[in-house]
Amino acid sequence: MAVLTGAGLGLRRGFMHALDDEQAVESRVDFMEVAPENWIDVGGRFGRLFRTYTERFPFVCHGLSLSLGGPSPLDLEFLRAVKRFLDDHGIGIYTEHLSACSDAGHLYDLMPIPFSGDAVRYVAERIRRVQDVLERRIGVENVSYYAAPAVPGENLTELAFINAVVDEADCLLLLDVNNIYVNSINFGYDPSTFLRGLPGDRAAYVHVAGHYREAEDLRIDTHAAAVVDPVWDLLEEAYDLYGPLPTVLERDFNFPPIESLLGEVVKIREIQAAANGSRDR
């Protein structure tokens, strides 16, 4: 598999045809990301169109439904389907949310995991099992959440929890700078301090996205708006700390004109180039 570099775009069906009509996409987008759940066993015109993209661009996959922190057993049949999908399209990197999203059925939302030692051991064991099935190290994403989970007895900080899971599972990190910023507003902590405390040397790549300002002290992680300046600043800081890591722009709803979307990808590349220049001096 080729080494992942540059600026990527989360590919969505809502703008695929507009993107397909755009000239010189390859000069602005270095790689793409999809959720495998949205593409496994998809045939017909969308399946054929998707194949043209995986033949033109490197891809990474970001899962939505594995539920690493959930109480139900891992869905091994789904994992084997993911492995076939990754192998079929030559995709080397698979990431998931460090969260729960199911019990007896899917909750269709990402629920935080209690930040406890028991949860570290439970989630790390599940990550190791996933890596065995996929025959790949996976990355886990620091997630946004709106209620801090707690259990009786030992409770860790969110930062200590993430570090402990990544270390015990021997997995990678998917570093989401928008989620850091959203949580920093909602829970009143310094985003730069949090960023510096993450295991950035384990980062497979980075997510950047927009969010919704519900109130002065409340942000909602929507992926439905343009990236705001404080998040761009945090991305620049991440590059200063860990190097110009590969970075994906996420946009799930409320799609702007394709030129505007690609303009944000180009901005990622510009910040990466500036970070490279600073490191060369």
N, C-alpha and C positions, 0 to 999 in steps of 0.2 A: 504494500500500500504506500502511496506517495505521502510525504510529509505534509501535514495540513498547514497552510499559511494564508495570511491575508484577511480579506473582509468577505463575509458570507451573507446570504439572505435566506430566511425561512421561506420555503416555497409553499404557496397556498393556491388552491384551485381557483379562488376568487380573482386572482390576477395572472394566472398562467398564460391565458391567450394574449393579454396585453403585453406581458413580458416577452412572449414568443414573437410578437410583431415589432418589438423594440430592436433597433440596430445596435450593434457593438456591445451587447450585454457582457460578453466575455472580457471586455476591457475594463469593466467596472465591478464585476462580481467574480470572486476567486473560487468560491465553493457555495454549496447550498445545503440546507438542512430540512428534513421532513420528519414527521411522526410516522413510524412504520405502521401503526394501527390504521392510518388513513390510506395506505397504499398496498398493504398485503392483499394479494389475490384480486386486485383491481385490474380489469381487462378493458376491452373496447377502446374507444378513442382516447380516454384519459390514461389508460394503461400504456397505450402506444406513445402518447405524448410524454408521459413520465419517463419512458425508456429513452426517448431522445435527449432528455435532460441529463440522465445518469451517464449517457454516452459522451456528453459535452462537458460536464462539470464533475469535480470531486464532490462527494456527498458525505454528510454525517447524519445520524439518526438520533432524535430526542423523543423518548417514549412518554406516554401519557397515562398508562393504565397498569403498570407493573405492581404498584402499591407496595413498595419496599418495606414500609412500616405498618402495613395492615395485618390484621389477625388471621386472615385466611391463608391457606397454603399457597405458595407460588404456583402460578398457572404454567406448568411445564409444557403443555401443548402449545400455548401461545409463544413461549420462549423459543421452542423449536421452530415455529413459523417465523419468528423474528430472525433466527439464525439463517434460515434458508433465504430470507429476503436480503439480509446483509451480504451473504455469500453471492447470491445471484446478481446483485448490483455492484459488487466490489466495494462495499462500504466497510471501513475499518473501525469507525468510532461509533459507539452507542452510549447514550446517556439517559439518565432518568432523574426524577424528582426525589429528593430526600424527604418523603412524605408518605401519607397513606391516602388511598382513594377508593377503597372498597372494604366490604365485610362480606355479608352474604351476597351482595351485589354491588355494582359500581355506584359510587356516590356522585360522580360527575363534578367533583371538586377536589382540590388538593388540601388535605387536612394535615396539620402539623403533628409531629411525633413528640411525645414527652421527652424532655431532655434529661434522661436518666442513664445511669450505668447499665441497667438491665436492657434498656432500649438500644444502647450502643451495641451490646453483644448480640441482641436479637437481629438488628438490622444488618450488622456486619456479616453475620452468618448467612443471611439471605443474599447479600451482595456476592459473597464468595460462591454460593450455589449458582447464582445467575452467571457469574464469570466462567464457571466450569461448563455450564450448558452452552454458552455462546462461544467459548474458547477465545475470549477477549477480556481484557480489563475494561470495565465500564467507568463512566464518570457520573458522579451524583451532584445534583444542583442544590445550592442554598436557596431555599424557597421563601416567598413572601407568605405571611400569615397575619391573622388579625386578633387572635387570642393566644396568649402564652400558655402552653400546656404545662401541667405540673402533676406529679404523683407523690404519694406519701414517701418520705424518706429522702434518699439522695436525689438532688436535682442539680444539673450542670447549667452553665450558661449556654446559649445557642452556639457561640463560637467554640467553646470547649467540646460540645457535642459533635459538631461538624468535624473538627480535627480528630477526635477519638474514633469516629466511624471510618473516616478515610484511612487512618493509620491501621486500625484493626482489620479492616476489610482488604487492605492493600489495593485500593482502587484509586481512580482519578477524581478530580474535582471539575465540575462545570461551574465556572464563576459567573454569577449573574449580578452585574453591577446595579441594574435597576432594582432588583429585589433588596439589595443592601440599602439603597437609598429609601425605598418605600418603608422598609422595616425601621430604618433610623428615624423617620418622621413619626411613625405610628407608635414606636416604643421609646423614643427620646434618647437615642444614643448617637455617638459620633461615627459617621460612616467611614471616615478615613481610618480611625482606630480599628474598626471591625475589619476593613479590607486588609490592613497590615497584619492582622492576626490569623488570616486564612492561610491554609497550606498552598500558597500560590505556586510553589515548585511542582505541585501535582496537577495544575490546571491543564486540562485537555484543550479547552477553548473557552470563550467568553460569550455571554448573552448581553445584549443591550436592547432596551425597549422603552416604549412610552407608558404612561399611567394616567389615572384620573385623579384630580385634586378634589376630593369630597369636602374637605374642610382644612383649616389651617394646620390641624394636627392629625389629619387622616388622608392617606393616599391609597388608592385601589389599583392593584396591578392588573391592567386591562389588556395591554398590548394593542391598544386601539387608538393611539395618538402618537404624535411626533415625540422624539426623545428630547427631554428638557436639558437646559444648560448644566444644572448640577450633576446630572447623570453623565453627560459628556465629560465634565470635569473629573468625575470619579473614574471613568474609563481611562482618561489620560493618566491619572494617578496610578491605576493598575498597571499600565504599561511602564511607568517609571519604576515601579516596584519589581515587576515580574517579566519585563520585556514586552514587545508588541505582539501579544498572543493573538492567535486566530480569533475572530470575533464575528458573531452572527447578529444581524438585525432581525428582531422578531416583530411581526405585525400580523395580527390575527383577524381584525375586524376594521370597519370604517376605513377602507383602503383609499389612500390618496391617488392622484394621477401617478402613473408608473415612473415618470421622470422625478417626481418628488421623492418617491420611495428609493429609487436608485441614488438620488442625491444624498440620502442619509448613509447609504453604503459607501459612497465616495468619501463622505466625511470621515467614516471609520478609517479608510485607507490613508487619508491625509493625516489623521492623528497618529496612525502607525508609522508613517514616513517621518513625521516630526520626532517621534520617540526613537526611531532608528538613528536619525541624525544626532540626537542628543547623546545616544550611547556610543556613537562613533568618535565623538570629540574627546 
